[in-house]
Amino acid sequence: MRKAAIVALLGLNLSLLAWVLTINITSAQAQRTVPPDYLMVSGKIARDSQAMYVLDLKNQVLKGWYYDVNKKGLVEIRGRNLAEDFKR
């Protein structure tokens, strides 16, 4: 019984190996060819607070959020209109 199980598993492994060697695997594309619309960056805003900043490239707006432990939720940081800021 044990010898038959080993032979069956060996046959199964060989058939799986043959299948893996014959399939056509295409590579995954990690990045889009279209430029992204948003960039997201994390940063520290206080000693024990982290913030998340999102830059909207299409509208040229910077927004930010941080997690408030007392409210147990995200609080929005005043955003910036970068198009207006860079006109100066």
LINKA-V892075 format. One record per pair of residues at least 4 apart in sequence whose C-alpha atoms are under 6 Angstrom apart, sorted by the first residue. I is the first residue (numbers start at 1). J is the second residue. D is the distance in Angstrom with one decimal. If there is no record, write none. Layout:
[[I & J & D] [I & J & D]]
This chain:
[[37 & 57 & 5.3] [37 & 58 & 5.9] [38 & 55 & 5.5] [38 & 56 & 4.8] [38 & 57 & 5.7] [39 & 54 & 5.7] [39 & 55 & 5.1] [40 & 53 & 5.7] [40 & 54 & 4.5] [41 & 52 & 5.9] [41 & 53 & 5.2] [42 & 51 & 5.6] [42 & 52 & 4.5] [43 & 50 & 5.7] [43 & 51 & 5.2] [44 & 49 & 5.9] [44 & 50 & 4.5] [44 & 51 & 5.8] [45 & 49 & 5.8] [45 & 50 & 5.9] [51 & 65 & 5.6] [51 & 66 & 4.4] [52 & 64 & 5.5] [52 & 65 & 5.3] [53 & 63 & 5.7] [53 & 64 & 4.2] [54 & 62 & 5.9] [54 & 63 & 5.3] [55 & 61 & 5.9] [55 & 62 & 4.6] [56 & 60 & 5.4] [56 & 61 & 5.2] [60 & 82 & 5.4] [60 & 83 & 5.9] [61 & 80 & 5.7] [61 & 81 & 4.7] [61 & 82 & 5.5] [62 & 79 & 5.4] [62 & 80 & 5.1] [63 & 79 & 4.4] [64 & 76 & 5.9] [64 & 77 & 4.9] [65 & 75 & 5.4] [65 & 76 & 4.4] [65 & 77 & 5.3] [66 & 74 & 5.5] [66 & 75 & 5.4] [67 & 73 & 5.5] [67 & 74 & 4.5] [68 & 72 & 5.6] [68 & 73 & 5.6]]
